[in-house]
Amino acid sequence: MTAYNEDSIRSLDWKEHIRLRPGMYIGKLGDGSAYDDGIYVLLKEVVDNSIDEFVMGAGKTIEITVNEHKVSVRDYGRGIPIGSVVDVVSKINTGGKYDSKAFQKSVGLNGVGTKAVNALSTSFVVQSYRDGKTRIAEFSKGELVKDEEKTTTQRNGTAVTFYPDDSIFRNYHYRLEFVENMIWNYVFLNSGLTVNFNGQKFVSENGLKDLLERNIDTESMRYPIIHLKGDDIEVAITHGQQYGEEYYSFVNGQHTTQGGTHQAAFREAVVKTVREFYKKDFDASDIRASIIGAIAIKVQEPVFESQTKTKLGSQNIGPEGPTVRTFINDFVKKALDDYLHKHSDTAEALQKRILQSERERKDIAGIKKLANERAKKASLHNRKLRDCKIHYGENHELAQQTTLFITEGDSASGSITKSRDVQTQAVFSLKGKPLNAFGLTKKVVYENEEFNLLQHALNIEDGLDGLRYNNIVIATDADVDGMHIRLLLMTFFLQFFPDLVKAGHVSILQTPLFRVRNKKETIYCYSDEERQRAILKLGGKPEITRFKGLGEISPEEFGLFIGKDMRLDPVILSKEQKIIQLLEYYMGKNTPDRQKHIVNNLRIEVDIAEEQKIAEEELVA
């Protein structure tokens, strides 16, 4: 037994602790392929401080630049007090957010944010401009390396530039789509704010109404967006054609991607108000089916369930205020009821949507009951699912890392199962190609055993509240059949669970196409260009192996590709992409447009060989 005495006790300083346990402060690390990876949390922590300045009436413009690994944020607020610049970014539990008069309804209250960014960056520079003076402090991994003060003619405000530490965030890169979504949320929630990002201007006039219009297909809306605003609360509601429920919830400008007490109260309040308006006891699931809603509230001293602030735990609006539940219920009851009385067309369209959901629910009730009983029995000994020990939503620091790999065939699932992390990684094995779900009703989810078992494995039948894995990773071979299975699975998710994709939970696993090695070194290559570079690097005549399928990769090697260096391609829907049109084009009947696209993009072997020859010549040069 290991000795346990006074020598076993260690005391870490702030930067050592953050670097040793970064997950406690910024959630999962990741390489930037997921919207909630740590590099985006670093950016958010810095921008949050600028937003707090705007909320307090100081500075209407924020400038953000993301250029490869360099991130810069400049605001025109009051500027950090000159004498406190170093302390604010390097002393835990130091900051202006503890003074409730200076920051009444701030996003960050625990004095950790910028300290975590500082400690997890190879270079972190903060500069405050205040009343003709400026102070510049430069750090490296939390260590102060430069501190100077001088006069300036620049406008008041704060500038922060940092480079995330690539020894912690391995192979990272910022996906600009994720950064843009973050910035859009900031401007939607802060009327009058302008954010200039990489030369593009972001501004919103209609708040959450603009948010819904940007994130949904407006052509599929059953009625115009209901937009309601009050003191410290704003909501927007509509119903679409999609399955499931979709919510965007915010607290003090923070996007609470996992919801919390405010989102639960909002869902409850909508059901209660609708029942009372129509004087009919509709089933809650029929009222909320296909709903798309957004809610933003402001709370004094909010309590979140983790440092990354993705789920609100506060029960009260403030120290002396009502409960969150009462506050939201009272507002929605009056504002939504008034709106429906004044807009009879919207009230009629909403009622038709509810009655349609009721008919659809009753139509599949019988098959749903049988399917759920079958799934319940299968779950006791589900050979398709190799589960993990920790699940998403649990109060555990590894919950953000939970992953379900969806594989094709037993050989691939066998390799992943043997090499996975049993704490956070689960495997679901498909048998052959799944059904093309495009154009089918949700009844097929219960009739098709494989779809039903997958739905139960994810626990998303009644929405995302019970989602068991943060990352759903499609892991198929990089051949024609594997690509087809990817499309079929993405069609399934987009057809029946589009909110799962929109929330950034679905990704494609990249696995190496080649292994290039000699006696001293092995290099795994994910493209032909990488293969050519590896050959040049190793020199001579290295051994080259082409992986045709995941089953050919040994469990020992597979462990290298699903660990800290895992490469993922997120499934991202842009505003321009309409789900129905997208699925119709790729997964519908063989339309003339698709035939024309295929013919125009056919590649023949001679072209590929010629391109490879040119590429090799360029690399040698």
MARLOKE-725216 format. One line per 10 residues: number of its first residue (from 1); their letters; for each residue x, y, z of C-alpha. Coordinates in steps of 0.05 Angstrom, whole numbers, plus 5000, padded with zeros to 4 digits. Layout:
! MARLOKE-725216
NUM = A = X Y Z | ...
This chain:
! MARLOKE-725216
1 = MTAYNEDSIR = 5000 5000 5000 | 5025 5069 4981 | 5047 5111 5040 | 4999 5168 5059 | 5031 5221 5103 | 5047 5296 5106 | 5091 5288 5044 | 5030 5265 5005 | 4995 5332 5014 | 5007 5382 4958
11 = SLDWKEHIRL = 4984 5454 4950 | 4980 5478 4878 | 4979 5551 4858 | 4922 5576 4814 | 4955 5565 4746 | 4981 5495 4764 | 4912 5473 4786 | 4878 5499 4723 | 4930 5466 4678 | 4926 5401 4717
21 = RPGMYIGKLG = 4850 5398 4717 | 4827 5441 4657 | 4762 5402 4651 | 4738 5431 4717 | 4742 5501 4688 | 4726 5496 4613 | 4693 5428 4604 | 4722 5381 4552 | 4786 5399 4515 | 4775 5375 4444
31 = DGSAYDDGIY = 4806 5400 4379 | 4751 5449 4360 | 4708 5400 4320 | 4651 5406 4372 | 4615 5471 4389 | 4628 5461 4464 | 4702 5446 4460 | 4746 5484 4508 | 4776 5532 4457 | 4707 5563 4447
41 = VLLKEVVDNS = 4698 5568 4522 | 4764 5608 4525 | 4738 5657 4474 | 4670 5661 4508 | 4702 5677 4576 | 4738 5737 4547 | 4678 5762 4507 | 4632 5754 4567 | 4672 5808 4603 | 4661 5855 4544
51 = IDEFVMGAGK = 4587 5838 4543 | 4582 5855 4617 | 4611 5923 4601 | 4559 5934 4547 | 4503 5912 4595 | 4527 5964 4645 | 4521 6018 4591 | 4595 6022 4571 | 4616 6007 4500 | 4569 5989 4443
61 = TIEITVNEHK = 4620 5956 4397 | 4664 5895 4406 | 4717 5874 4356 | 4736 5800 4351 | 4789 5769 4307 | 4803 5695 4300 | 4862 5680 4255 | 4885 5608 4256 | 4910 5601 4328 | 4909 5675 4348
71 = VSVRDYGRGI = 4848 5705 4382 | 4838 5779 4395 | 4781 5815 4430 | 4776 5891 4438 | 4718 5927 4472 | 4705 6000 4486 | 4679 5995 4557 | 4708 6028 4618 | 4773 5990 4617 | 4801 5948 4674
81 = PIGSVVDVVS = 4825 5995 4730 | 4898 6007 4714 | 4924 5985 4781 | 4886 5919 4778 | 4902 5894 4708 | 4951 5839 4730 | 4909 5817 4790 | 4844 5811 4751 | 4873 5760 4703 | 4919 5723 4751
91 = KINTGGKYDS = 4889 5720 4820 | 4832 5672 4833 | 4771 5704 4867 | 4792 5773 4844 | 4748 5815 4798 | 4693 5867 4792 | 4636 5817 4790 | 4636 5811 4866 | 4612 5884 4870 | 4538 5875 4856
101 = KAFQKSVGLN = 4530 5950 4845 | 4581 5949 4788 | 4554 5885 4755 | 4481 5873 4774 | 4466 5815 4727 | 4532 5789 4703 | 4547 5724 4666 | 4608 5706 4707 | 4608 5712 4782 | 4663 5667 4808
111 = GVGTKAVNAL = 4726 5704 4786 | 4755 5646 4746 | 4742 5659 4672 | 4801 5700 4646 | 4847 5665 4695 | 4831 5599 4661 | 4845 5631 4592 | 4910 5659 4618 | 4934 5593 4648 | 4915 5552 4586
121 = STSFVVQSYR = 4948 5598 4535 | 5020 5598 4511 | 5013 5673 4504 | 4962 5717 4538 | 4965 5793 4532 | 4916 5840 4566 | 4917 5914 4555 | 4872 5965 4590 | 4860 6035 4563 | 4833 6082 4615
131 = DGKTRIAEFS = 4831 6158 4619 | 4894 6170 4578 | 4934 6114 4610 | 4947 6043 4587 | 4976 5982 4621 | 5000 5920 4583 | 5011 5854 4618 | 5037 5793 4580 | 5035 5722 4607 | 5057 5653 4584
141 = KGELVKDEEK = 5019 5594 4614 | 4999 5639 4671 | 5069 5666 4686 | 5077 5741 4681 | 5132 5757 4631 | 5120 5831 4617 | 5085 5889 4652 | 5089 5962 4630 | 5048 6025 4638 | 5047 6087 4593
151 = TTTQRNGTAV = 5004 6143 4566 | 4955 6132 4507 | 4907 6169 4462 | 4865 6106 4450 | 4792 6103 4471 | 4776 6071 4538 | 4767 5995 4538 | 4803 5929 4543 | 4841 5888 4492 | 4858 5814 4501
161 = TFYPDDSIFR = 4900 5771 4454 | 4915 5698 4468 | 4940 5634 4436 | 4910 5570 4465 | 4964 5521 4488 | 4971 5468 4435 | 5001 5419 4486 | 4932 5419 4519 | 4887 5430 4459 | 4921 5382 4411
171 = NYHYRLEFVE = 4914 5394 4336 | 4862 5447 4350 | 4831 5495 4301 | 4772 5544 4307 | 4712 5529 4263 | 4686 5597 4243 | 4614 5570 4239 | 4614 5557 4314 | 4645 5625 4329 | 4593 5659 4285
181 = NMIWNYVFLN = 4536 5623 4322 | 4564 5647 4388 | 4569 5719 4363 | 4498 5717 4334 | 4473 5695 4402 | 4508 5754 4435 | 4476 5805 4388 | 4407 5772 4391 | 4408 5780 4467 | 4437 5850 4469
191 = SGLTVNFNGQ = 4397 5900 4429 | 4442 5958 4407 | 4506 5917 4408 | 4550 5913 4347 | 4603 5858 4340 | 4654 5862 4284 | 4682 5793 4272 | 4737 5782 4221 | 4712 5842 4182 | 4638 5822 4184
201 = KFVSENGLKD = 4587 5863 4222 | 4537 5828 4268 | 4476 5865 4295 | 4404 5848 4312 | 4342 5892 4319 | 4290 5841 4339 | 4326 5797 4390 | 4299 5727 4398 | 4253 5735 4339 | 4315 5744 4295
211 = LLERNIDTES = 4346 5683 4329 | 4289 5637 4310 | 4286 5664 4239 | 4360 5651 4231 | 4358 5580 4259 | 4294 5552 4228 | 4263 5544 4159 | 4213 5601 4160 | 4174 5568 4104 | 4157 5510 4150
221 = MRYPIIHLKG = 4129 5553 4206 | 4056 5540 4221 | 4044 5612 4244 | 4085 5677 4251 | 4134 5678 4309 | 4103 5700 4375 | 4152 5750 4405 | 4140 5772 4477 | 4183 5818 4520 | 4180 5840 4593
231 = DDIEVAITHG = 4225 5864 4648 | 4285 5815 4651 | 4250 5765 4606 | 4241 5754 4531 | 4210 5695 4495 | 4196 5674 4423 | 4152 5616 4401 | 4128 5582 4338 | 4112 5512 4313 | 4143 5479 4253
241 = QQYGEEYYSF = 4136 5414 4214 | 4193 5376 4246 | 4189 5323 4300 | 4209 5336 4371 | 4219 5400 4410 | 4273 5453 4399 | 4293 5505 4451 | 4344 5561 4456 | 4352 5584 4528 | 4395 5639 4558
251 = VNGQHTTQGG = 4411 5668 4626 | 4445 5736 4630 | 4467 5727 4558 | 4496 5658 4571 | 4472 5603 4524 | 4449 5547 4571 | 4454 5490 4521 | 4432 5440 4574 | 4373 5481 4596 | 4358 5484 4670
261 = THQAAFREAV = 4304 5512 4716 | 4284 5568 4668 | 4276 5522 4607 | 4236 5472 4648 | 4191 5528 4674 | 4182 5555 4603 | 4159 5487 4576 | 4111 5480 4634 | 4084 5551 4626 | 4068 5543 4552
271 = VKTVREFYKK = 4028 5479 4565 | 3990 5510 4623 | 3973 5574 4585 | 3951 5538 4521 | 3905 5491 4561 | 3873 5550 4596 | 3865 5590 4532 | 3830 5535 4493 | 3795 5509 4556 | 3816 5438 4537
281 = DFDASDIRAS = 3862 5389 4573 | 3908 5375 4514 | 3964 5325 4525 | 4028 5363 4540 | 4066 5325 4486 | 4015 5347 4433 | 4023 5420 4453 | 4099 5417 4452 | 4107 5372 4390 | 4144 5410 4336
291 = IIGAIAIKVQ = 4151 5472 4381 | 4210 5518 4369 | 4221 5565 4427 | 4271 5613 4457 | 4274 5644 4526 | 4323 5693 4556 | 4320 5716 4628 | 4363 5759 4673 | 4379 5734 4743 | 4417 5765 4801
301 = EPVFESQTKT = 4474 5720 4824 | 4456 5660 4780 | 4477 5591 4802 | 4500 5544 4747 | 4513 5470 4754 | 4585 5476 4728 | 4638 5528 4713 | 4620 5523 4638 | 4551 5550 4656 | 4511 5506 4608
311 = KLGSQNIGPE = 4455 5490 4657 | 4420 5538 4705 | 4409 5512 4775 | 4380 5576 4807 | 4312 5569 4839 | 4302 5644 4849 | 4308 5706 4805 | 4347 5742 4859 | 4361 5742 4934 | 4293 5773 4947
321 = GPTVRTFIND = 4257 5757 4882 | 4206 5703 4864 | 4224 5633 4842 | 4246 5625 4769 | 4185 5579 4759 | 4135 5631 4787 | 4168 5689 4749 | 4165 5653 4681 | 4096 5623 4692 | 4065 5690 4711
331 = FVKKALDDYL = 4096 5725 4651 | 4078 5672 4599 | 4008 5664 4627 | 3991 5737 4617 | 4033 5755 4555 | 4018 5693 4514 | 3945 5692 4532 | 3938 5766 4512 | 3974 5752 4446 | 3929 5694 4427
341 = HKHSDTAEAL = 3867 5735 4443 | 3891 5791 4398 | 3915 5746 4341 | 3859 5698 4324 | 3894 5672 4261 | 3954 5650 4302 | 3909 5619 4355 | 3872 5579 4302 | 3937 5555 4268 | 3966 5534 4336
351 = QKRILQSERE = 3903 5494 4352 | 3907 5459 4284 | 3980 5440 4298 | 3961 5412 4367 | 3903 5371 4338 | 3948 5344 4283 | 3999 5322 4335 | 3943 5289 4375 | 3920 5249 4314 | 3991 5228 4298
361 = RKDIAGIKKL = 4004 5206 4370 | 3941 5164 4373 | 3955 5134 4305 | 4021 5104 4328 | 4001 5090 4400 | 3992 5015 4389 | 4057 5003 4351 | 4094 5049 4399 | 4072 5009 4459 | 4094 4943 4428
371 = ANERAKKASL = 4160 4973 4405 | 4175 5002 4474 | 4160 4935 4507 | 4206 4902 4457 | 4261 4954 4469 | 4253 4947 4545 | 4266 4872 4539 | 4323 4883 4492 | 4355 4934 4538 | 4366 4880 4589
381 = HNRKLRDCKI = 4411 4844 4540 | 4421 4891 4481 | 4475 4861 4438 | 4475 4923 4394 | 4497 4969 4451 | 4561 4966 4491 | 4547 5020 4541 | 4594 5064 4581 | 4593 5079 4656 | 4583 5155 4655
391 = HYGENHELAQ = 4527 5190 4617 | 4513 5260 4592 | 4474 5303 4641 | 4503 5268 4702 | 4539 5312 4753 | 4608 5287 4733 | 4667 5325 4704 | 4672 5274 4647 | 4599 5280 4627 | 4617 5327 4569
401 = QTTLFITEGD = 4662 5273 4539 | 4609 5219 4535 | 4607 5190 4464 | 4566 5138 4427 | 4600 5109 4365 | 4551 5082 4313 | 4588 5029 4273 | 4574 4983 4214 | 4584 4909 4225 | 4614 4867 4280
411 = SASGSITKSR = 4687 4873 4260 | 4689 4949 4265 | 4648 4951 4329 | 4694 4897 4358 | 4756 4939 4346 | 4725 5001 4377 | 4697 4963 4435 | 4765 4934 4453 | 4801 5001 4449 | 4749 5050 4476
421 = DVQTQAVFSL = 4748 5084 4543 | 4694 5045 4581 | 4681 5105 4626 | 4657 5152 4572 | 4653 5116 4505 | 4596 5069 4483 | 4586 5031 4418 | 4522 5016 4379 | 4530 4965 4323 | 4488 4968 4260
431 = KGKPLNAFGL = 4471 4906 4220 | 4479 4925 4147 | 4449 4988 4117 | 4392 5022 4155 | 4327 5042 4122 | 4323 5107 4082 | 4277 5147 4128 | 4265 5205 4081 | 4191 5221 4073 | 4169 5169 4125
441 = TKKVVYENEE = 4129 5185 4187 | 4155 5173 4258 | 4115 5108 4259 | 4174 5076 4224 | 4219 5091 4284 | 4177 5043 4324 | 4165 4992 4268 | 4239 4987 4251 | 4274 4950 4308 | 4343 4980 4294
451 = FNLLQHALNI = 4317 5052 4294 | 4277 5038 4357 | 4336 5009 4394 | 4380 5067 4373 | 4327 5117 4397 | 4325 5082 4464 | 4401 5078 4469 | 4403 5154 4460 | 4341 5164 4504 | 4313 5218 4458
461 = EDGLDGLRYN = 4242 5193 4448 | 4214 5251 4489 | 4265 5304 4471 | 4338 5319 4487 | 4329 5328 4562 | 4349 5256 4576 | 4403 5251 4521 | 4453 5199 4547 | 4514 5219 4504 | 4540 5288 4487
471 = NIVIATDADV = 4573 5264 4423 | 4540 5217 4373 | 4595 5196 4325 | 4580 5160 4260 | 4639 5112 4250 | 4635 5079 4182 | 4685 5055 4130 | 4713 5108 4082 | 4686 5071 4021 | 4622 5077 3980
481 = DGMHIRLLLM = 4581 5033 4026 | 4606 5069 4088 | 4589 5137 4057 | 4519 5111 4040 | 4508 5089 4112 | 4531 5158 4136 | 4478 5190 4092 | 4424 5142 4116 | 4440 5156 4189 | 4442 5231 4178
491 = TFFLQFFPDL = 4375 5225 4142 | 4346 5189 4202 | 4370 5243 4251 | 4350 5301 4206 | 4281 5271 4192 | 4261 5254 4263 | 4311 5288 4311 | 4336 5351 4275 | 4347 5386 4342 | 4401 5334 4357
501 = VKAGHVSILQ = 4439 5358 4296 | 4425 5432 4306 | 4451 5427 4378 | 4518 5401 4351 | 4515 5331 4379 | 4526 5292 4313 | 4594 5282 4281 | 4631 5238 4232 | 4693 5200 4255 | 4755 5209 4212
511 = TPLFRVRNKK = 4799 5148 4210 | 4866 5143 4173 | 4867 5119 4101 | 4941 5101 4102 | 4995 5078 4149 | 5065 5098 4127 | 5123 5071 4169 | 5195 5050 4172 | 5233 5016 4229 | 5238 5081 4268
521 = ETIYCYSDEE = 5172 5118 4258 | 5098 5106 4240 | 5055 5161 4210 | 4979 5154 4201 | 4952 5194 4142 | 4880 5218 4132 | 4888 5240 4059 | 4931 5225 3999 | 4967 5292 4010 | 4986 5271 4080
531 = RQRAILKLGG = 5011 5204 4052 | 5056 5240 4003 | 5085 5284 4058 | 5097 5223 4102 | 5135 5188 4046 | 5179 5249 4036 | 5191 5256 4111 | 5211 5183 4122 | 5251 5178 4057 | 5274 5113 4024
541 = KPEITRFKGL = 5219 5063 4012 | 5173 5061 4073 | 5120 5008 4081 | 5051 5035 4060 | 4986 5003 4083 | 4918 5025 4055 | 4862 5014 4105 | 4800 4992 4067 | 4754 4986 4127 | 4753 4999 4202
551 = GEISPEEFGL = 4754 4924 4215 | 4824 4921 4186 | 4851 4968 4240 | 4875 4931 4302 | 4845 4949 4369 | 4913 4974 4392 | 4917 5022 4333 | 4844 5042 4338 | 4857 5067 4408 | 4901 5121 4378
561 = FIGKDMRLDP = 4845 5148 4334 | 4789 5153 4386 | 4829 5181 4443 | 4857 5251 4455 | 4877 5258 4381 | 4808 5237 4354 | 4789 5275 4291 | 4716 5291 4281 | 4677 5327 4226 | 4615 5358 4258
571 = VILSKEQKII = 4550 5354 4220 | 4532 5428 4212 | 4469 5458 4184 | 4476 5529 4158 | 4418 5578 4154 | 4417 5570 4078 | 4405 5495 4083 | 4332 5476 4088 | 4325 5406 4117 | 4268 5384 4072
581 = QLLEYYMGKN = 4301 5409 4008 | 4368 5379 4029 | 4339 5310 4042 | 4296 5313 3979 | 4356 5328 3936 | 4403 5274 3964 | 4356 5221 3991 | 4291 5230 3951 | 4274 5200 3884 | 4326 5204 3830
591 = TPDRQKHIVN = 4311 5275 3806 | 4338 5305 3742 | 4377 5356 3783 | 4414 5302 3821 | 4427 5262 3757 | 4457 5325 3726 | 4501 5337 3788 | 4527 5266 3786 | 4543 5268 3712 | 4578 5336 3718
601 = NLRIEVDIAE = 4621 5313 3777 | 4641 5243 3753 | 4715 5230 3763 | 4754 5181 3720 | 4817 5143 3738 | 4860 5181 3689 | 4842 5247 3721 | 4859 5222 3791 | 4926 5193 3769 | 4944 5257 3733
611 = EQKIAEEELV = 4926 5299 3794 | 4967 5253 3839 | 5028 5260 3793 | 5022 5336 3794 | 5015 5336 3870 | 5077 5293 3878 | 5117 5340 3833 | 5094 5400 3873 | 5112 5367 3939 | 5182 5349 3914
621 = A = 5191 5420 3889
